[in-house]
Amino acid sequence: MLGIKLSEIETFLAVAEAGSINGAARRMHLTQPAVTRQIQRLEAELGLILLDRRSKPPTLTAAGRDAMEHCRRVLSAVEDLKAMGMAEGATAGRLRLGFAHGVVDLAVTRPIDELRAAFPLVALQIGSGWTGELIDQVRDGRLDAAVVLIDPNEHPPQDIEGVRVGSEPVGIVGSARDETSSGPIAPEELARASWVLNPEGCGYHMVVQRLLDRMGARLEVAAEVLGPDIQLSLIARGVGFGLVPARRVMQSAQAGELRRIEVRGLDLSLAVWVLRSSLAGRLTPAIDHLAGSLATLWAPASTPAAAVAAV
């Protein structure tokens, strides 16, 4: 039997995820030589070269990429085994959750409180990111579940289990100072506008990009900044149009300085999905409970599509 230690597996995964020996050392609270020794011992036990040391920093070899997936499964199984001793038949363990930046402010409120109350033996680890990143992390087991925003006409990748829990109404907004068009505009007029958007990777950025791509138009970004508050401030001052969740506009200090840009024949929204890792195991009931709470939160009455119209 191989004398592989869990600490060696954990250190190898830390190197793979951090992208460097130095980053793994900080994460594991070890010295760099200690990290290197653990990786070398693991390689010796497996008879494989896991890191290509010719590159700086070292990168995973093909064997290293395969080993990474196996190592994640091992640690997931260990978590399940530990959870068995906490309470017979109880859902327990560490639940790693990721939330898309666009929904994290709403999703981590009541649903998280309800989850903690219903599953007291589950320890939560919460993070946020762009939808594409979160999908990758669910796929490779770095996250047990993620709440993401997806084009309503599309579905998550077929290799990931998911359930749609709601729809996030969004609207195009501009400055109330700009009175060049008081009524609905033609979609083609969006092609002549400048935009204030999140950086690439954001679902809202993607929606605008695809909308203009269908028109054969180029996306003109006037400001690419992260965060709704600064975006709405720039939009209110006339820097450009923005695509913003309806609820964000209502909550904004600039609400009175913004106006909805009605576009003929265009109804915008993003679908909210809960994605689950195939390695979630005993944590599946907790993930299903979270999905149910989120479905209640995103019920039509909670996020009215007409909310932006009041601006």
Secondary structure as a PSIPRED ss2 file (coil, helix, strand):
# PSIPRED VFORMAT (PSIPRED V4.0)

   1 M C   1.000  0.000  0.000
   2 L C   1.000  0.000  0.000
   3 G C   1.000  0.000  0.000
   4 I C   1.000  0.000  0.000
   5 K C   1.000  0.000  0.000
   6 L H   0.000  1.000  0.000
   7 S H   0.000  1.000  0.000
   8 E H   0.000  1.000  0.000
   9 I H   0.000  1.000  0.000
  10 E H   0.000  1.000  0.000
  11 T H   0.000  1.000  0.000
  12 F H   0.000  1.000  0.000
  13 L H   0.000  1.000  0.000
  14 A H   0.000  1.000  0.000
  15 V H   0.000  1.000  0.000
  16 A H   0.000  1.000  0.000
  17 E H   0.000  1.000  0.000
  18 A H   0.000  1.000  0.000
  19 G C   1.000  0.000  0.000
  20 S C   1.000  0.000  0.000
  21 I H   0.000  1.000  0.000
  22 N H   0.000  1.000  0.000
  23 G H   0.000  1.000  0.000
  24 A H   0.000  1.000  0.000
  25 A H   0.000  1.000  0.000
  26 R H   0.000  1.000  0.000
  27 R H   0.000  1.000  0.000
  28 M H   0.000  1.000  0.000
  29 H C   1.000  0.000  0.000
  30 L C   1.000  0.000  0.000
  31 T C   1.000  0.000  0.000
  32 Q H   0.000  1.000  0.000
  33 P H   0.000  1.000  0.000
  34 A H   0.000  1.000  0.000
  35 V H   0.000  1.000  0.000
  36 T H   0.000  1.000  0.000
  37 R H   0.000  1.000  0.000
  38 Q H   0.000  1.000  0.000
  39 I H   0.000  1.000  0.000
  40 Q H   0.000  1.000  0.000
  41 R H   0.000  1.000  0.000
  42 L H   0.000  1.000  0.000
  43 E H   0.000  1.000  0.000
  44 A H   0.000  1.000  0.000
  45 E H   0.000  1.000  0.000
  46 L H   0.000  1.000  0.000
  47 G C   1.000  0.000  0.000
  48 L C   1.000  0.000  0.000
  49 I C   1.000  0.000  0.000
  50 L C   1.000  0.000  0.000
  51 L E   0.000  0.000  1.000
  52 D E   0.000  0.000  1.000
  53 R C   1.000  0.000  0.000
  54 R C   1.000  0.000  0.000
  55 S C   1.000  0.000  0.000
  56 K C   1.000  0.000  0.000
  57 P C   1.000  0.000  0.000
  58 P C   1.000  0.000  0.000
  59 T E   0.000  0.000  1.000
  60 L E   0.000  0.000  1.000
  61 T C   1.000  0.000  0.000
  62 A H   0.000  1.000  0.000
  63 A H   0.000  1.000  0.000
  64 G H   0.000  1.000  0.000
  65 R H   0.000  1.000  0.000
  66 D H   0.000  1.000  0.000
  67 A H   0.000  1.000  0.000
  68 M H   0.000  1.000  0.000
  69 E H   0.000  1.000  0.000
  70 H H   0.000  1.000  0.000
  71 C H   0.000  1.000  0.000
  72 R H   0.000  1.000  0.000
  73 R H   0.000  1.000  0.000
  74 V H   0.000  1.000  0.000
  75 L H   0.000  1.000  0.000
  76 S H   0.000  1.000  0.000
  77 A H   0.000  1.000  0.000
  78 V H   0.000  1.000  0.000
  79 E H   0.000  1.000  0.000
  80 D H   0.000  1.000  0.000
  81 L H   0.000  1.000  0.000
  82 K H   0.000  1.000  0.000
  83 A H   0.000  1.000  0.000
  84 M H   0.000  1.000  0.000
  85 G C   1.000  0.000  0.000
  86 M C   1.000  0.000  0.000
  87 A C   1.000  0.000  0.000
  88 E C   1.000  0.000  0.000
  89 G C   1.000  0.000  0.000
  90 A C   1.000  0.000  0.000
  91 T C   1.000  0.000  0.000
  92 A C   1.000  0.000  0.000
  93 G E   0.000  0.000  1.000
  94 R E   0.000  0.000  1.000
  95 L E   0.000  0.000  1.000
  96 R E   0.000  0.000  1.000
  97 L E   0.000  0.000  1.000
  98 G E   0.000  0.000  1.000
  99 F E   0.000  0.000  1.000
 100 A E   0.000  0.000  1.000
 101 H C   1.000  0.000  0.000
 102 G C   1.000  0.000  0.000
 103 V C   1.000  0.000  0.000
 104 V H   0.000  1.000  0.000
 105 D H   0.000  1.000  0.000
 106 L H   0.000  1.000  0.000
 107 A H   0.000  1.000  0.000
 108 V C   1.000  0.000  0.000
 109 T C   1.000  0.000  0.000
 110 R H   0.000  1.000  0.000
 111 P H   0.000  1.000  0.000
 112 I H   0.000  1.000  0.000
 113 D H   0.000  1.000  0.000
 114 E H   0.000  1.000  0.000
 115 L H   0.000  1.000  0.000
 116 R H   0.000  1.000  0.000
 117 A H   0.000  1.000  0.000
 118 A H   0.000  1.000  0.000
 119 F C   1.000  0.000  0.000
 120 P C   1.000  0.000  0.000
 121 L C   1.000  0.000  0.000
 122 V E   0.000  0.000  1.000
 123 A E   0.000  0.000  1.000
 124 L E   0.000  0.000  1.000
 125 Q E   0.000  0.000  1.000
 126 I E   0.000  0.000  1.000
 127 G E   0.000  0.000  1.000
 128 S E   0.000  0.000  1.000
 129 G E   0.000  0.000  1.000
 130 W C   1.000  0.000  0.000
 131 T H   0.000  1.000  0.000
 132 G H   0.000  1.000  0.000
 133 E H   0.000  1.000  0.000
 134 L H   0.000  1.000  0.000
 135 I H   0.000  1.000  0.000
 136 D H   0.000  1.000  0.000
 137 Q H   0.000  1.000  0.000
 138 V H   0.000  1.000  0.000
 139 R H   0.000  1.000  0.000
 140 D C   1.000  0.000  0.000
 141 G C   1.000  0.000  0.000
 142 R C   1.000  0.000  0.000
 143 L C   1.000  0.000  0.000
 144 D C   1.000  0.000  0.000
 145 A E   0.000  0.000  1.000
 146 A E   0.000  0.000  1.000
 147 V E   0.000  0.000  1.000
 148 V E   0.000  0.000  1.000
 149 L E   0.000  0.000  1.000
 150 I E   0.000  0.000  1.000
 151 D C   1.000  0.000  0.000
 152 P C   1.000  0.000  0.000
 153 N C   1.000  0.000  0.000
 154 E C   1.000  0.000  0.000
 155 H C   1.000  0.000  0.000
 156 P C   1.000  0.000  0.000
 157 P C   1.000  0.000  0.000
 158 Q C   1.000  0.000  0.000
 159 D C   1.000  0.000  0.000
 160 I C   1.000  0.000  0.000
 161 E E   0.000  0.000  1.000
 162 G E   0.000  0.000  1.000
 163 V E   0.000  0.000  1.000
 164 R E   0.000  0.000  1.000
 165 V E   0.000  0.000  1.000
 166 G E   0.000  0.000  1.000
 167 S E   0.000  0.000  1.000
 168 E E   0.000  0.000  1.000
 169 P E   0.000  0.000  1.000
 170 V E   0.000  0.000  1.000
 171 G E   0.000  0.000  1.000
 172 I E   0.000  0.000  1.000
 173 V E   0.000  0.000  1.000
 174 G E   0.000  0.000  1.000
 175 S E   0.000  0.000  1.000
 176 A C   1.000  0.000  0.000
 177 R C   1.000  0.000  0.000
 178 D C   1.000  0.000  0.000
 179 E C   1.000  0.000  0.000
 180 T C   1.000  0.000  0.000
 181 S C   1.000  0.000  0.000
 182 S C   1.000  0.000  0.000
 183 G C   1.000  0.000  0.000
 184 P C   1.000  0.000  0.000
 185 I E   0.000  0.000  1.000
 186 A C   1.000  0.000  0.000
 187 P H   0.000  1.000  0.000
 188 E H   0.000  1.000  0.000
 189 E H   0.000  1.000  0.000
 190 L H   0.000  1.000  0.000
 191 A H   0.000  1.000  0.000
 192 R H   0.000  1.000  0.000
 193 A C   1.000  0.000  0.000
 194 S E   0.000  0.000  1.000
 195 W E   0.000  0.000  1.000
 196 V E   0.000  0.000  1.000
 197 L E   0.000  0.000  1.000
 198 N C   1.000  0.000  0.000
 199 P C   1.000  0.000  0.000
 200 E C   1.000  0.000  0.000
 201 G C   1.000  0.000  0.000
 202 C C   1.000  0.000  0.000
 203 G H   0.000  1.000  0.000
 204 Y H   0.000  1.000  0.000
 205 H H   0.000  1.000  0.000
 206 M H   0.000  1.000  0.000
 207 V H   0.000  1.000  0.000
 208 V H   0.000  1.000  0.000
 209 Q H   0.000  1.000  0.000
 210 R H   0.000  1.000  0.000
 211 L H   0.000  1.000  0.000
 212 L H   0.000  1.000  0.000
 213 D H   0.000  1.000  0.000
 214 R H   0.000  1.000  0.000
 215 M H   0.000  1.000  0.000
 216 G C   1.000  0.000  0.000
 217 A C   1.000  0.000  0.000
 218 R C   1.000  0.000  0.000
 219 L C   1.000  0.000  0.000
 220 E E   0.000  0.000  1.000
 221 V E   0.000  0.000  1.000
 222 A E   0.000  0.000  1.000
 223 A E   0.000  0.000  1.000
 224 E E   0.000  0.000  1.000
 225 V C   1.000  0.000  0.000
 226 L C   1.000  0.000  0.000
 227 G C   1.000  0.000  0.000
 228 P H   0.000  1.000  0.000
 229 D H   0.000  1.000  0.000
 230 I H   0.000  1.000  0.000
 231 Q H   0.000  1.000  0.000
 232 L H   0.000  1.000  0.000
 233 S H   0.000  1.000  0.000
 234 L H   0.000  1.000  0.000
 235 I H   0.000  1.000  0.000
 236 A H   0.000  1.000  0.000
 237 R C   1.000  0.000  0.000
 238 G C   1.000  0.000  0.000
 239 V C   1.000  0.000  0.000
 240 G C   1.000  0.000  0.000
 241 F E   0.000  0.000  1.000
 242 G E   0.000  0.000  1.000
 243 L E   0.000  0.000  1.000
 244 V E   0.000  0.000  1.000
 245 P E   0.000  0.000  1.000
 246 A H   0.000  1.000  0.000
 247 R H   0.000  1.000  0.000
 248 R H   0.000  1.000  0.000
 249 V H   0.000  1.000  0.000
 250 M H   0.000  1.000  0.000
 251 Q H   0.000  1.000  0.000
 252 S C   1.000  0.000  0.000
 253 A C   1.000  0.000  0.000
 254 Q C   1.000  0.000  0.000
 255 A H   0.000  1.000  0.000
 256 G H   0.000  1.000  0.000
 257 E H   0.000  1.000  0.000
 258 L E   0.000  0.000  1.000
 259 R E   0.000  0.000  1.000
 260 R E   0.000  0.000  1.000
 261 I C   1.000  0.000  0.000
 262 E C   1.000  0.000  0.000
 263 V E   0.000  0.000  1.000
 264 R C   1.000  0.000  0.000
 265 G C   1.000  0.000  0.000
 266 L C   1.000  0.000  0.000
 267 D C   1.000  0.000  0.000
 268 L C   1.000  0.000  0.000
 269 S E   0.000  0.000  1.000
 270 L E   0.000  0.000  1.000
 271 A E   0.000  0.000  1.000
 272 V E   0.000  0.000  1.000
 273 W E   0.000  0.000  1.000
 274 V E   0.000  0.000  1.000
 275 L E   0.000  0.000  1.000
 276 R E   0.000  0.000  1.000
 277 S C   1.000  0.000  0.000
 278 S C   1.000  0.000  0.000
 279 L C   1.000  0.000  0.000
 280 A C   1.000  0.000  0.000
 281 G H   0.000  1.000  0.000
 282 R H   0.000  1.000  0.000
 283 L H   0.000  1.000  0.000
 284 T H   0.000  1.000  0.000
 285 P H   0.000  1.000  0.000
 286 A H   0.000  1.000  0.000
 287 I H   0.000  1.000  0.000
 288 D H   0.000  1.000  0.000
 289 H H   0.000  1.000  0.000
 290 L H   0.000  1.000  0.000
 291 A H   0.000  1.000  0.000
 292 G H   0.000  1.000  0.000
 293 S H   0.000  1.000  0.000
 294 L H   0.000  1.000  0.000
 295 A H   0.000  1.000  0.000
 296 T H   0.000  1.000  0.000
 297 L H   0.000  1.000  0.000
 298 W C   1.000  0.000  0.000
 299 A C   1.000  0.000  0.000
 300 P C   1.000  0.000  0.000
 301 A C   1.000  0.000  0.000
 302 S C   1.000  0.000  0.000
 303 T C   1.000  0.000  0.000
 304 P C   1.000  0.000  0.000
 305 A C   1.000  0.000  0.000
 306 A C   1.000  0.000  0.000
 307 A H   0.000  1.000  0.000
 308 V H   0.000  1.000  0.000
 309 A H   0.000  1.000  0.000
 310 A H   0.000  1.000  0.000
 311 V C   1.000  0.000  0.000
